[in-house]
Amino acid sequence: MSITGTVLVIDGDVRILPSKALEDEFFNAFAEGGKVPIYRCTGDRCLTVNEEMREIRSDDNHVAHVRFLLDKIEEKIYSDTALDDQERLLIEECQVPILKIINIMSAYHRNESPINIQGYAEIIAHDLLNKHFKDLLETVRHLAANMKDVQMNAEPLQEFIQQLKLVQDKLEDRNTETHNSIDQIFKIIEKTRVLEKSIYADMRTLVHE
């Protein structure tokens, strides 16, 4: 409800609670920890909704969870051990090319790679959390659109759907920023590889002179 927002109708009065996901602080708290305001129902029918603060610990956030899994994946790369279901799911769900990063790392001796997969934990965690939010919003938007078609007064639902679209657009912008960061990282990696080849070629030339 905090991620998507909701519509409350009580005795004919309509109240639309906007999504908290429009706020950067809300998203960042789930990703990295911190205090965040959330909606909380009171009563069995959830006709009263209050706002309260929730604290997400720095060791219990999405980045910490992803960092833990990446650490296990990195260990298994060098020990040639099969990944478990949770580790494979991380790779499959993430739009960040984790396997490409792993392949680049594998081309070097341990601790000599110009990149460290742990350094991507924040980007990967943001990418996965963004995907989770987008999937949830799309499901709720689809349900709201179906309800709107059978409602006598569809105006509140239309307003709610428009708010959901604003949040989806915001998440799409954040998704673009994440992938721009990844593109920049791979450009740096490629420049590093080209420089290494150039240095290696120069050293061979010097040896044979």
C-alpha positions as CSV (number, residue, x, y, z in Angstrom):
1,M,0.0,0.0,0.0
2,S,2.9,2.4,0.7
3,I,4.5,1.5,-2.6
4,T,1.3,1.8,-4.7
5,G,-0.9,4.1,-2.8
6,T,-4.6,3.3,-2.4
7,V,-8.1,4.6,-2.6
8,L,-10.3,4.7,0.5
9,V,-14.1,5.1,0.1
10,I,-16.0,5.6,3.4
11,D,-19.6,6.6,3.4
12,G,-19.3,8.1,0.0
13,D,-16.2,10.1,0.8
14,V,-13.2,9.3,-1.4
15,R,-9.7,9.7,-0.2
16,I,-6.7,8.9,-2.4
17,L,-3.4,8.1,-0.6
18,P,-0.5,8.7,-3.0
19,S,2.3,6.3,-3.5
20,K,5.4,6.8,-1.3
21,A,7.6,5.5,-4.1
22,L,7.6,9.0,-5.7
23,E,9.9,10.0,-2.9
24,D,13.6,9.2,-3.3
25,E,14.0,8.9,0.4
26,F,11.4,6.1,0.5
27,F,13.1,4.1,-2.3
28,N,16.6,4.7,-0.8
29,A,15.5,3.6,2.7
30,F,14.4,0.2,1.3
31,A,17.7,-0.1,-0.7
32,E,20.2,1.1,1.9
33,G,18.4,1.4,5.2
34,G,17.0,4.3,7.2
35,K,13.7,5.6,8.6
36,V,10.8,5.8,6.2
37,P,7.1,6.8,6.5
38,I,4.7,4.0,5.6
39,Y,0.9,3.5,5.6
40,R,-0.6,1.3,8.3
41,C,-4.2,0.0,8.5
42,T,-6.1,0.1,11.7
43,G,-9.1,-2.1,12.0
44,D,-10.1,-5.4,10.3
45,R,-11.5,-3.7,7.2
46,C,-8.6,-1.2,6.8
47,L,-11.0,1.8,6.6
48,T,-8.6,3.9,8.6
49,V,-5.1,4.3,7.5
50,N,-2.4,6.1,9.5
51,E,1.2,7.0,8.7
52,E,4.0,5.8,10.8
53,M,7.7,5.6,10.7
54,R,9.5,2.3,10.0
55,E,13.2,1.8,10.4
56,I,15.1,-0.4,8.0
57,R,18.5,-1.4,9.6
58,S,21.7,-0.9,7.6
59,D,22.4,-4.6,7.9
60,D,18.9,-5.7,6.8
61,N,18.4,-3.7,3.6
62,H,18.4,-4.7,0.0
63,V,22.0,-3.7,-0.7
64,A,23.2,-5.7,2.3
65,H,21.3,-8.8,1.0
66,V,22.7,-8.4,-2.5
67,R,26.2,-7.8,-1.2
68,F,26.0,-11.1,0.8
69,L,24.9,-13.0,-2.3
70,L,27.6,-11.4,-4.5
71,D,30.2,-12.4,-2.0
72,K,29.0,-16.0,-2.2
73,I,29.0,-15.9,-6.0
74,E,32.5,-14.5,-6.2
75,E,33.8,-17.2,-3.9
76,K,32.2,-19.9,-6.1
77,I,33.7,-18.4,-9.2
78,Y,37.2,-19.1,-8.0
79,S,36.4,-22.4,-6.4
80,D,34.5,-23.6,-9.5
81,T,31.5,-24.4,-7.3
82,A,27.9,-24.6,-8.6
83,L,25.6,-21.7,-7.7
84,D,22.6,-22.4,-5.6
85,D,19.0,-21.4,-6.5
86,Q,19.0,-18.1,-4.7
87,E,22.3,-17.0,-6.4
88,R,21.1,-18.1,-9.9
89,L,17.8,-16.2,-9.3
90,L,19.8,-13.0,-8.5
91,I,21.6,-13.4,-11.9
92,E,18.4,-14.2,-13.8
93,E,16.3,-11.4,-12.4
94,C,18.8,-8.6,-12.5
95,Q,19.1,-6.5,-15.7
96,V,22.6,-5.6,-14.8
97,P,24.8,-8.1,-16.7
98,I,26.3,-9.9,-13.7
99,L,27.5,-12.8,-15.9
100,K,29.4,-10.4,-18.1
101,I,31.1,-8.9,-15.0
102,I,31.9,-12.4,-13.8
103,N,33.4,-13.4,-17.1
104,I,35.7,-10.3,-17.1
105,M,36.8,-11.1,-13.5
106,S,37.5,-14.7,-14.4
107,A,40.0,-13.6,-17.1
108,Y,42.3,-12.3,-14.3
109,H,44.0,-13.9,-11.3
110,R,42.2,-13.4,-8.1
111,N,42.5,-9.9,-6.6
112,E,44.1,-8.6,-9.8
113,S,40.9,-7.9,-11.7
114,P,40.4,-4.1,-12.5
115,I,36.8,-4.6,-11.2
116,N,35.3,-6.0,-8.1
117,I,31.8,-7.4,-8.2
118,Q,31.2,-6.2,-4.7
119,G,31.4,-2.7,-6.0
120,Y,28.3,-3.3,-8.0
121,A,26.1,-4.3,-5.0
122,E,24.4,-0.9,-4.7
123,I,23.7,-0.7,-8.5
124,I,22.4,-4.3,-8.6
125,A,20.3,-3.8,-5.5
126,H,18.7,-0.6,-6.9
127,D,18.0,-2.3,-10.2
128,L,16.3,-5.3,-8.5
129,L,14.3,-3.1,-6.1
130,N,13.2,-0.9,-9.0
131,K,12.0,-4.0,-10.9
132,H,10.0,-5.2,-7.9
133,F,8.4,-1.8,-7.5
134,K,7.5,-1.6,-11.2
135,D,6.0,-5.1,-11.3
136,L,3.9,-4.4,-8.3
137,L,2.7,-1.1,-9.7
138,E,1.8,-2.6,-13.0
139,T,-0.3,-5.3,-11.3
140,V,-2.2,-2.8,-9.2
141,R,-2.7,-0.5,-12.2
142,H,-4.1,-3.4,-14.2
143,L,-6.5,-4.3,-11.4
144,A,-7.6,-0.6,-11.0
145,A,-8.2,-0.3,-14.7
146,N,-10.5,-3.4,-14.6
147,M,-12.4,-1.9,-11.6
148,K,-12.8,1.4,-13.3
149,D,-14.7,-0.2,-16.2
150,V,-17.5,-1.5,-13.9
151,Q,-17.7,1.5,-11.5
152,M,-20.5,4.0,-11.7
153,N,-18.2,6.8,-10.5
154,A,-14.8,6.0,-12.1
155,E,-13.2,9.4,-11.6
156,P,-11.3,8.6,-8.3
157,L,-10.0,5.4,-9.9
158,Q,-8.9,7.3,-13.0
159,E,-7.0,9.8,-10.8
160,F,-5.4,6.9,-8.9
161,I,-4.4,5.2,-12.2
162,Q,-2.8,8.5,-13.3
163,Q,-0.8,8.7,-10.1
164,L,0.4,5.1,-10.6
165,K,1.6,6.1,-14.1
166,L,3.6,9.0,-12.6
167,V,5.3,6.6,-10.2
168,Q,6.1,4.1,-13.1
169,D,7.6,7.0,-15.1
170,K,9.7,8.0,-12.1
171,L,10.9,4.4,-11.7
172,E,11.7,4.2,-15.5
173,D,13.8,7.3,-15.2
174,R,15.7,5.7,-12.3
175,N,16.1,2.6,-14.3
176,T,17.7,4.6,-17.1
177,E,20.1,6.2,-14.7
178,T,21.2,2.8,-13.4
179,H,21.9,1.5,-16.9
180,N,23.8,4.7,-17.8
181,S,26.0,4.0,-14.8
182,I,26.6,0.4,-15.9
183,D,27.5,1.7,-19.5
184,Q,30.1,4.1,-18.0
185,I,31.6,1.3,-15.9
186,F,32.0,-1.0,-18.9
187,K,33.6,1.9,-20.9
188,I,36.2,2.2,-18.2
189,I,36.8,-1.5,-18.2
190,E,37.2,-1.6,-21.9
191,K,39.7,1.3,-21.8
192,T,41.6,-0.6,-19.1
193,R,41.9,-3.7,-21.3
194,V,43.0,-1.7,-24.3
195,L,45.6,0.1,-22.2
196,E,46.9,-3.2,-20.8
197,K,47.2,-4.6,-24.4
198,S,49.1,-1.5,-25.5
199,I,51.5,-1.7,-22.5
200,Y,52.1,-5.4,-23.2
201,A,52.8,-4.8,-26.8
202,D,55.3,-2.0,-25.9
203,M,57.1,-4.2,-23.5
204,R,57.4,-7.0,-26.1
205,T,58.9,-4.4,-28.5
206,L,61.4,-3.3,-26.0
207,V,62.5,-6.9,-25.2
208,H,63.1,-7.6,-28.9
209,E,65.1,-4.4,-29.6
